[in-house]
């Protein structure tokens, strides 16, 4: 039987470093709508909704034909926001895919690879994909440490594993497409912020802290989030040549 998959895109209006970035235009389309339209190109997602915290976003996305759900302004992270969205939809799904709302060049193929991997590894509660990138001291990059079974051991902003004896050429960069079983998502949202989550400011450390089983899959390609104005300029430049943009514009 074909699995029912829900795609949820969390976003908020008052982003800290780049105010109202969700509504910034890229080739005359708001950034958040790019994410929505690319998610709609996924072969596996049955439905896609934008979960937003402000009616301004809801009003704009509806003009572009996107479905949205208004959520609380008081969530501390995107996982909590999509959990509220999932509860409001009131339908049963086999998997819920969290697609970060600040990656306008996200690959629909990456979304499908994550979903297919979770279906094949159904004993896992959460799947977090990674991209292998050159090692750097960038604390904005969240790094994944996993074992040979692709089970996630830890997630950190620090350079892990630490180069005490041997050099580590590449790190596993956390890619912002996350697949949850519905039970895992609800359990996460019933739990309070964990100590590790507070220290590192990485929301999925809460999942490790409460004993959920996390696995990772290595994907090929590139992806970046729009956090500052330079990222926005880069996204506008790359979008002009992007193969998926030509499919939905």
C-alpha positions in Angstrom: 0.0 0.0 0.0 1.3 3.4 -1.0 2.3 5.5 2.0 0.6 8.8 2.8 3.1 11.6 3.2 2.6 15.1 4.5 5.0 18.0 3.8 5.0 20.9 6.2 7.1 24.1 5.8 7.6 26.1 9.0 8.2 29.8 8.7 7.9 33.0 10.7 7.7 36.7 9.9 10.2 38.2 12.3 13.4 36.4 11.4 16.3 37.8 13.4 19.1 38.4 10.9 17.1 39.1 7.8 13.7 40.5 8.7 10.6 39.2 6.9 12.9 37.0 4.7 10.0 34.6 4.0 8.4 37.4 1.8 11.5 38.6 0.1 11.1 38.4 -3.7 13.2 36.1 -5.9 12.3 36.5 -9.5 9.0 38.1 -8.5 8.1 35.1 -6.3 8.3 35.3 -2.4 11.1 33.1 -1.0 8.7 30.9 1.0 6.6 30.3 -2.1 9.7 29.0 -3.9 10.1 26.4 -1.1 6.4 25.4 -1.5 6.5 25.1 -5.2 9.7 23.0 -5.1 8.1 20.7 -2.4 5.1 20.3 -4.8 7.5 18.9 -7.4 8.2 16.0 -5.0 6.8 12.7 -6.4 6.1 11.3 -2.9 4.3 14.1 -1.0 0.5 13.9 -1.0 -0.1 17.3 0.5 2.0 20.4 1.3 1.2 23.2 3.7 3.1 26.3 4.9 2.9 26.7 8.7 3.3 30.4 9.4 3.0 32.6 12.5 1.6 35.7 10.8 -1.5 36.5 8.7 0.7 38.7 6.5 2.4 35.6 5.2 -0.8 33.7 4.9 -2.3 36.5 2.8 0.7 36.6 0.4 1.0 32.9 -0.1 -2.7 32.5 -0.9 -2.2 34.9 -3.8 0.3 32.5 -5.2 -1.9 29.5 -4.8 -0.1 28.0 -1.8 -1.9 26.3 1.1 -1.2 27.7 4.6 -1.9 27.1 8.3 -1.8 29.9 10.8 0.1 28.8 13.9 1.1 30.4 17.3 3.8 33.1 17.5 5.2 31.5 20.6 6.9 28.3 19.3 10.6 28.1 20.0 11.4 26.2 16.8 10.1 24.9 13.5 9.4 21.4 14.8 7.0 22.7 17.3 5.3 24.8 14.6 4.8 21.9 12.2 3.5 19.8 15.1 0.7 22.4 15.6 0.1 22.4 11.9 -0.2 18.6 11.8 -2.7 18.6 14.7 -4.9 21.2 12.9 -5.0 19.1 9.7 -6.6 16.2 11.6 -5.7 13.5 9.0 -3.6 10.4 9.3 -0.3 10.2 7.6 2.5 7.6 7.6 5.3 10.2 7.6 5.5 14.0 8.1 8.3 15.8 6.3 9.6 19.1 7.8 10.9 21.2 4.9 12.7 24.3 6.2 11.2 27.5 4.9 14.5 29.4 4.3 16.0 27.2 1.5 14.5 28.5 -1.8 16.7 26.2 -3.8 15.9 23.0 -2.0 15.9 19.9 -4.2 12.6 18.0 -4.7 14.8 15.0 -5.4 16.4 15.3 -2.0 12.9 15.3 -0.4 12.0 12.1 -2.2 15.3 10.4 -1.3 14.7 11.1 2.4 11.1 9.8 2.2 12.2 6.6 0.4 15.0 6.1 3.0 12.5 6.4 5.9 10.1 3.9 4.3 13.0 1.4 4.0 14.1 2.2 7.5 10.7 2.3 9.2 12.1 1.4 12.6 13.7 4.8 12.8 11.7 7.6 14.4 13.4 10.5 12.5 15.5 10.7 9.4 17.9 13.7 9.1 19.9 13.7 5.8 23.4 15.1 5.5 25.7 16.5 2.8 29.5 15.9 3.0 31.2 19.3 2.9 34.7 20.5 3.6 35.6 20.8 7.3 35.2 24.4 8.6 34.8 26.2 11.9 31.5 27.7 10.9 29.2 27.4 14.0 26.2 28.1 11.8 26.7 24.7 10.1 25.1 21.9 12.2 27.2 18.8 12.0 26.0 15.2 12.4 28.1 12.3 13.9 26.8 8.8 13.0 27.9 5.2 13.2 28.3 2.6 10.5 24.6 1.8 10.7 23.8 5.5 9.9 22.4 5.9 13.4 22.9 9.5 14.7 25.1 9.6 17.8 25.2 13.4 18.2 24.5 16.7 16.5 26.6 19.8 17.1 27.7 23.2 16.0 31.3 22.4 17.1 33.7 20.6 14.8 33.0 17.0 15.6 34.5 14.5 15.7 37.4 16.5 17.2 40.7 16.3 15.3 42.9 15.1 18.2 45.0 12.6 16.3 43.9 12.6 12.6 42.6 15.2 10.2 39.0 15.1 9.2 38.6 16.4 5.6 34.9 16.5 5.5 32.0 17.0 7.9 28.4 15.8 7.6 26.3 18.9 7.3 22.7 18.7 8.6 20.4 19.1 5.6 17.1 20.8 6.4 14.6 18.1 5.3 13.5 16.0 8.3 11.2 13.0 8.1 9.2 12.2 11.3 6.9 9.3 12.1 3.8 11.0 13.5 4.3 9.3 16.9 7.9 10.8 17.1 6.7 14.3 16.2 4.0 14.2 18.8 6.4 12.8 21.5 8.9 15.5 20.7 6.4 18.3 21.1 5.1 17.0 24.4 8.7 17.2 25.8 10.3 20.2 27.3 13.4 21.8 25.9 16.3 19.6 26.8 19.6 20.6 28.4 21.6 19.8 25.3 19.1 21.7 23.1 19.5 24.7 25.3 23.3 24.6 25.2 23.8 24.1 21.5 20.5 25.7 20.3 19.8 22.7 18.0 16.2 21.6 18.3 16.7 18.0 17.3 19.1 17.4 20.2 15.8 17.2 22.2 14.9 14.1 20.1 18.2 12.4 21.1 17.7 13.4 24.7 14.3 11.8 25.0 15.6 8.5 23.4 14.1 8.7 19.9 16.0 6.8 17.2 17.5 9.1 14.6 19.2 7.9 11.4 20.9 9.8 8.6 21.4 9.4 4.8 24.2 11.0 2.8 22.9 13.0 -0.1 24.8 14.5 -3.1 24.5 18.0 -4.3 24.3 21.4 -2.6 21.9 23.3 -0.4 22.0 26.5 1.7 19.7 28.5 3.8 19.1 32.3 3.4 20.1 33.7 6.8 21.7 37.0 5.8 21.5 39.4 2.9 24.5 37.9 1.1 22.7 34.5 1.1 19.7 36.3 -0.4 21.8 37.8 -3.2 23.3 34.3 -3.9 19.8 32.7 -4.1 18.6 35.4 -6.5 21.7 34.8 -8.7 21.5 31.0 -8.7 17.7 30.9 -9.2 18.0 32.3 -12.7 19.9 29.1 -13.9 18.1 26.6 -11.6 16.5 23.6 -13.4 13.6 23.3 -11.0 12.6 26.9 -11.2 12.0 26.4 -14.9 9.5 23.7 -14.0 7.2 25.7 -11.7 7.6 29.4 -12.6 
